[in-house]
Amino acid sequence: MCLHRLKLGGQLADAEAAGLGVTIVPHNVVPRGLNAEIRRLKPPHVRELVAFTRQDWSPLAKSFLDVLQEQPWHGRPPNATTIP
């Protein structure tokens, strides 16, 4: 058995589509047009996002965080399992 560790969700989805097996990735990283069969996990899995720094944020980092905060995030499903 040969296992490969891919760091990007798109690469994982491509590998799965090529017949290399089942892949668990966030649905938003599956490339459009990829002929993949998508199943949702039951219960859903969620991650808490946290940003911290020991110094002041750089202007670029601050702008990025501002954009993230402006996004319409979905609420945590009541039956979700949190992934550490």
C-alpha positions in Angstrom: 0.0 0.0 0.0 1.3 3.4 -0.9 0.0 6.5 0.9 0.5 10.0 -0.3 -0.2 13.1 1.7 -1.5 16.0 -0.4 -1.9 19.4 1.2 -4.5 21.1 -0.9 -8.1 20.0 -1.1 -8.2 20.4 -4.9 -5.3 18.0 -5.3 -7.1 15.5 -3.0 -10.3 15.8 -5.0 -8.4 15.4 -8.3 -6.7 12.3 -6.8 -10.0 10.8 -5.8 -11.5 11.5 -9.2 -8.6 9.7 -10.8 -9.6 6.6 -8.9 -7.2 6.7 -6.0 -9.8 6.3 -3.4 -12.2 8.2 -1.1 -11.2 11.7 0.0 -12.7 13.8 2.8 -12.3 17.5 1.9 -14.4 20.6 2.5 -17.0 20.9 -0.4 -15.8 24.4 -1.2 -12.4 23.1 -2.4 -13.8 20.6 -5.0 -13.0 22.2 -8.4 -16.0 23.1 -10.5 -16.5 20.7 -13.3 -14.9 17.8 -11.5 -17.0 14.8 -12.0 -17.1 13.8 -8.4 -19.7 12.2 -6.2 -20.1 14.4 -3.2 -21.6 13.2 0.1 -22.0 15.2 3.2 -20.7 13.8 6.5 -23.4 12.9 9.1 -23.1 14.4 11.6 -21.4 17.4 9.9 -17.8 18.2 10.9 -16.7 21.8 11.7 -13.5 23.6 12.6 -13.2 26.7 14.6 -11.1 29.4 12.9 -8.8 31.6 15.1 -6.3 34.3 14.1 -3.7 35.6 16.6 -0.4 37.5 16.5 2.2 38.5 19.0 2.6 41.9 17.2 0.4 44.3 15.4 -1.3 42.9 12.3 0.4 43.9 9.0 -1.9 46.0 6.8 -2.2 43.0 4.4 -3.1 40.6 7.2 -5.6 43.1 8.7 -7.3 43.6 5.3 -7.5 39.8 4.9 -9.1 39.4 8.4 -11.5 42.2 7.7 -12.7 40.4 4.5 -13.1 37.2 6.4 -15.2 38.9 9.0 -17.5 40.4 6.4 -18.3 37.0 4.9 -21.8 35.6 5.5 -20.7 32.6 7.6 -23.2 29.8 8.1 -24.0 29.0 11.7 -22.6 25.9 13.3 -25.1 23.0 12.8 -26.5 21.9 16.1 -25.4 18.3 15.7 -21.9 19.1 14.3 -18.7 17.3 15.5 -15.8 19.8 16.1 -12.5 18.8 14.5 -9.6 19.8 16.7 
